[in-house]
């Protein structure tokens, strides 16, 4: 019993500032303690992530965190929403000695080992008392990083496009952490009105719009785009499947070598027109 008694007294004697050092205060009594910074040449996705964070904090605490453009000195503590490729710019930018020393707290072995694992849609979040890094591996990594913070640590939810849960609090804090998350699946599509028509809902649920990922016109049912029956059926009915004793227009004859050659030719042409797209579907009607 004596041992338990003394351990209990020890924890009671720890000063309160000790615990305060283990969290980051983003908003204190309705007053912003941080600004949000995105690089000058950042993609639209980083700016959208910044606006999402800003607007949700405003709903929670009734105050607005400023969004600043550029890796720059700030009179406030800063939340950096940046791609991994901008880390060196952040380190080498013209800052005060104090700011540089504060940022260097992030760049330890744990942070760098996790940063090497970043892939598209992945993110790395590192928090310190004076600044927060939301580092994207590419594509929607910055958006997903912001959503992760809002959901896991601040209790926010989006159940449907018009149904969200935003806790009300005058003071917003985050724990000190260095957290990596990367997707198991690179494409996550759920068809339906909620996902196809509402970008913010997709963001919160880490979903893709097929128009973002697939070549235009080549998502599903693409055989007629590859070998259009309107162009070939009359002169080359053998390009199309034989059902019973009749050639049909909505299915190609996949054993015909000319069909293969036409398909490859069309795909090459379309992929040249849409070099930014990585996925083209070859699928029957």
N, C-alpha and C positions, 0 to 999 in steps of 0.2 A: 504493500500500500504506500509506503514512503516514497518509493521510486516514482509511482504514478503521480503522487502529489507534487513532487519537485518538477517533473516534466511539464505539468499543467501550469505551474507558476512561471516557468521559463517562457512559455509562449505568451502568457499574459503580459510579460514584461517587455516584449518586443515593441519598439516604438511604432506608431502608426505610419510614419513616412516610409518605413521599410516595405509595407504592403503597397503603398502608393507608387513606389518605384517599379512595381511589377505590372503596371498597366499604362496604357496610352489614353489620355483624356482628349477626345476629339471636340466635344462640346461641353462647356462647364456652365451650369445654371443659365442655359439659353444663349450663351455667348460662344461663337466659334473660336476654337483655339488653333485651327488648321486652315490652310488654303489648299486647293487642288491644283497641281501643275501637270501640264501635258507638253511634250516637245512642240516646237514651232512647226516642224514638218511632220507632225504625227498624222496617222491615217484617221479617217472619219470615225473608225471604230473606237479609238482611244478617246476622242472627244465625246462620243456618245456614252462611253463608260463614265466619263467625268460628269456629264449632265445627269445620268442615272443616279450616281452617288450623291450629287448635290441636291437633286429634287427629293430623294428619299430622306436624307438627313433633314431637309426643311419640313417634310411631313411629320417627322418624328419630334423634332425639337423646336420648330417654328423659327429657325434661323438659317441663313444661307452661307455656305462656304464659298468663297470666291474661287473662280477658275482662272488661272493665269496661264498664258501661252509662253512656252519657252523654259528651258532649264536655266533658271535665273535665281538671283537672291530674292528672298522674301522676308518681310518683317514678321510674318507668322511662321509657325511650324508648317510643314508641307507634307501632302500626300502626293507622291509621284506615280502617275499612271503612264508607264512607258514600256515599249518593246524591249526585249533583252538586248537587241542590237544597239540601244541607246545608253546602255549602262556606262560605257567608257566615256561618252559625252557628259554624262552626269558627274562622273568622278573628276574629269578634267576641266569642267566648266569653271568660270570665274566666280568663286564664292569666298566668303570670309573664312578665316582659319577655323572659327567655331563651327560653321556649317559643314566644312569638309570633315572635321573630326567627328561630328555627329553622324554623317553619312557613312564613314568608315566602320562604324559599329556593325553595319549590316554585312560587310564583305568579309565574313569569316569562312572557315573551311566548310561548314555546314551549308551556308548560303551558296557558295560557288559550286559545291558538289551537286546541289539540287538544281542550280541554274543550268548546268550541263545537260540535265535530263529534260529540259523544256522542249516540247514539240508544239505543232499547231493546235490551237484551242487550249493549251495548257497554261497555267499561271503559277507564279511564285509570289507569296505575300510575306513580307518581312516588316515587323513593326518594332519601333523603338519609341522612347518617350518623346522625341523631338521630330521624328519623321516616319513616314510609312511608305514602303515601296510595294506597288502592285505591278509585277513584271510579267509581260505577256510573251509567250512563245510564238505568237503569230495568230492570224485570223481573229477569232473572237476571244482570245485569252484574257484580254483586259476586261471585257464585259463580264465574263464568267468569274473573274477574280473579284470584281465589285459585288456581284450577286452572292458569291460565297461568303464574303464578309457580312453582308446584310442578312443573309439567312442564318448562318451558323452562329454568329456572335452577337447579332442585334435582334434576332427573332422575327425578322420580316418574312412574309410569305406572299406569293401570288397564286391563288387557287384557280382563278379564271381571269379573263381579260378585265372584267369589271368587279372582281372580288379579290381584295388584297387585305393583308393584315400588317399594319404598321404600328408597333408599340409607341406610345407617347412617353417621352422622357426628356427632362430638361438637361440632364447630363448624360453624355454618351462616352463610354470607355471601351477600349479593346485590350485584350491581353497581349503581352509580349510574345511574339511567335515568329517562326520561320517555317512556312507551310507550302508544300508543293502539291498540286493536283493536276493530273493529266488524264485525258479521256482514254478509255479502253477501246471504244469504237470511234472511228474518225467521221462517220456519217450517222446522224441520228434524226430520222424523219418519221413523224406521225401525221398522217393525212387527216384533215378535218378543218372546219371553219376557224376554230380557235387558233390553230397553229399556222394555217396558211394566211390568215388575214390580220394577225396581230404580232408585230415584230417584238414587242416588249414581252409578250407571253413566251415566245420562243426563246428569248434571251434568258428569262428566269428559269426555264426548264431545259436549257442546254440543247435546244432542238435546231435543226437546219431547215431552211426552205429549199426545196429542190431546185429552184431557180438560181440559188447561190452556188450550188455545187455541180449541177449537171449542165452539159452543153445545151443551149437553147434548142428546143424541139427534139431532144434526144433523152428524155426521161424514161418514158415507157411507151410501148406500142409503136415502135419505130420502123418496122419493116417497110411500110409504105413510103417513108422518107428515104430509105436506102435504095429501094428499087420500086419506084412509083408505078402502080398498075396502070394509071392513066397514060403513062409514057410507053410502057413495054408490053402490056397484056395483049393488045391486038396483034402485034408482029411477033411477039415471043411468048406465047402462052406456056411454053415449056419452062419458063422461069418461075411458074407458080405451081403450088401443090396440086396434086391430083387426088381428088376425093371421089371415090367410086370410079366413074368414067368421065368425071367432069373436072376441069381446071377451075380453081377458085381464086378470087382476087385478094383475099385477106390473109393468105399464108404463102410464103415463098417455098420453092422447091430447094431444100438445103443441100441436096446431093448434086445439084447442077453447078459445074465449075464456073460458068459464066456469071451466075448469081454471086458466087464468092468474089470474083474479080470486081464486079460492079459495086458490091458492098464495101470492099477495101478502098476503091477509088472514091466513093462518096464520103467515107469516113475521113480519108486524107484531106479532102477538100474542106469538110466542115471543121476539122481539127485545126486546119491552117487559119480559118476565119475566126476561130474562138480559142486562141492559144492559152488564154488564162483558165480555161475549163479543163479539169483533169478527168472527168467521167463522161463517157458516152455509152448509152445503152443500145444494145442490139437485141430487140425483143419483138415477138410476134404480136399481132393485134389481139 
